[in-house]
Amino acid sequence: MNADRLLRLLSRIVPAERRADWLERWRGELWALAASERAPATPARFALGAIPDAWHECAAGWRDAAALDGISGDLRRAWRAVWRAPGASLLTVLIVGVGAAALTNVIALVDATLLRTPPAIARADELFQIGRGPASELDNLSYPNVRDLADALRPVASVAAYADRSAVVGAGANAIVVAAQVVTPEFFDVVGVPVHNGPGKLSDGEPGVVLSHRFWIERRQEIDAAGRWIAVDGQPTPVVGVAAEGFVGVQASSVEPAMWLSVGTALRAEPLRRSERGWSWLWTIGRRHPGVTIEAVSAAAASAHSELVTRSALHEGTLGSALVVVDGVGLRPADRTEAARLSRLFVAAAVLVLVVALANVVGLQLTRAIAAAPATAMMRALGASRARLVRGRVFELLILTVAGSLVAWTVAWSMTSFVRATLPYPIAVSLRPEWRAFLVAAAMATAIAGALAIVPLARASRLGSIASLAGGLAIAGRSRITLALVTLQLGVSGTLLGVGGLLARSIWAAGAVDPGFETRGVLVVTLRPSMGGRSAAAVRADLIQRAGAIAGVDAVGLASRVPYVGGAETRTVTLPGTTGENPEDRVRLTTFAVDAGFFDVLRVPFVSGGVPVSADAMPAAAVFTRIAADRLWPDATRPRHLDTPSGRVQASGVTADMQLRSLRGPATPAMFMPIEATGEKPRYLIVRTARRDDVAGELRLALSALNGDVIVTRVEPYPQLIAASLPDTQVAARLALSFSAVAVMLSMAGLYAVVSRRVMERRREFGVRLALGATPASVVGVVMREVLLVAILACVLGGAMFAAASAAMRQLLFGVSPFDLQTLAATGAGIVIIALAAASGPARRAGRSDPAAALRPPG
Amino acid sequence: MRTRIGFATATIFEALARGNGFGLDIMRETGLPSGTVYPTLSRAEASGLVRGKWEARRQADLEARPRRRYYELTAAGHTALAEALTRFRELAGGHRARSRS
């Protein structure tokens, strides 16, 4: 680049009023340099010295009092412009607020689950998780295996274990269910969380509980009044301490526990878990000793696995093929993968929503800039530069995005509960966005808005011509493109609305489905067995008597498990007359332990026989579903009995086929055994009632007298529980409906902007129409017909996208066709109404066009 | 208000005081680069320490070249230069005294 060209380039940053003199000054010296015999520098080197001089001139220009007045004046004008159009400004602020809030919540979610370790844990980088492999599906261990592993790893690490469970705290009508964790005695030492207000040491063999700081604050007075004892699962339990404030456990993907129970406390009702090596229920963590690497821990774990397996054949089946060590805590590996996948989806969706939102905002601003063309022309005529005019518009946009960011902060905080409810897994850590997440989102919103605004606003500033002063307008020329984009937006909104509607109908249908037994009018009472001294038979009888005495209760039943609630237990049996070596000779039966009332409550239809007459019958009797019976005894003439490890079981009855595990799956082969014969305390009580009032409260009260033996934890309508068996559908429905709400808002804003521009462009046409005798209503009709056409095109486009989307998510639907005409029709009508509502304002303005002003000739 | 000037500025002012009115001459006299001389002259002109004047256009037009700008110290510029030189002498004297001790 030659010296003169450099000087010309640099002169662009010198203020205009000084530019000519500056350039001449340097060119004069450059000429003298070239003409001199003893040049102190080459022309190029000499011209480089112009860089700091040009910068000095530029900075001096900005420091000029006239320039400062310009900036403050532009800010004041921008503020007034925002206030003069309150509707559009409020809409812009809301759009930016919602878009930035969504991004803020997503950033907070990613930060809480993937980037930050759970709070209050000391030196979290020294912690690791250990369990049965593979690493991607790290699995838990049994209590005896945890103890053996802790001994084996003692040279390199300290090991502890925990398990999630619920606990019933309090007694009688005041009993509540809280989230808790069972922990080994070393747990708080391993995680480095101090325990205050007590000895702080849990013991495996003795009952004891450490409270969370939040629970302690809520219940301090009553716990102190009780001498620092608290009723847990109906048994008085000593409080040994309070965990440090903010500690919520080591896993982000769990419910925040209210307390940590010793193994002795938790296993009072389930002593077998302490000794059963095959019963894996504890998640295991560890802390490396100082100076020990994670690789050393992995090697030690591998060595421990080999040694333990060699020592006892019992270990082989229960320790898996390998013990895997995963660095860090916070999320289990499977949850981490799922969280990362969901986070990517959330971030992509949130950024897309924000970009589309801001594009709409820029469109609104462009419309306002075009509307202000006469004022712009006046300012140009008075000497304002294009850069200054663009600066004013950008200031308007920045004021709106800053205001929108403040709204985003409020919205983001209030959306925290919604985000938590939308996730398919619980989260213990706080999801409230911190100021860092908010700053990132606000900065992105402002930067994207600024970047999107520069070019279109600069183009709009060109409209400040003499023609604009006289009332004519240069046609923007891109209104068809923006109209097409708005049509696409409306179509996408319709698709999301339709998809959300289909999913919502699926959830409703799941609650109304007929799984082969009657669920309407049935309440399910979840019970927690406690350590009372009475026999199971006495407790069962008492439950039935007390529940049956409530007015309006028509039938009562007991069960160890209820279909769709509390998981399923299966047992593999061998076909009669076979050895079972061939897989085809084995049948997997879903088993339930129930009483006779169970069948009455659910009105289970019997094909043959009935419930066992006596629970003490020998051989034992059970009821089978038809599909199970057909599989076990294809020859109906042969006796129907089954040989199991615990003895022969006779089929006392066969029910019709039922779906007992999945609403979408085939009929379930199942076996119903008498609960009386199992000796188990029931975990569920079901009642049938025609009452619509609060029977649940009466049930809780009536059963509270049994708190020494069983504790009521929940009472819920059975259809609601069945509907909740479709978690993927529920999550997808919430996401689709919430995104559709945002998309509709954006589409309305976009359509409003485009129709406003179209109305301005056709102002003369409308003026001519009115001058020739057309009524304002007819002019409004012209505009609305065009919008109706856009809405119809959007419906066609949206219908095609809806068909593709609903076919792709067929597995999430239930009881409704992917091409449901009712949903399609309702969505189409909704899109038309939305479009007409968005365009009504600009259409009315078209009807109020002034024919005289429109017909005034330009120039 | 008195203006304190630095060493480079004082060098440039000294060159101006010796009659070197054009930036190029100052560059030759002081050995300072154009990126130091011209911005300093611009700042000094804005501060009132230096007065700049365009040469006669007729002369430049006759020679078919751009005009050059000629600089000279104002009274305030002379004062600032004198004060700076005094300051530098005191600094140099103090350094020599310390070196001998």
Interface residues (C-beta under 8 A of the other chain):
Chain A: E24 R25 W26 R27 G28 E29 W31 A32 L33 A35 S36 R38 P40 A41 R45 F46 A47 L48 G49 A50 I51 P52 D53 H56 E57 A60
Chain B: F22 G23 L24 M27 R28 G31 P33 S34 G35 T36 V37 Y38 P39 S42 R43 A46 A60 R65 P66 R67 R68 R69
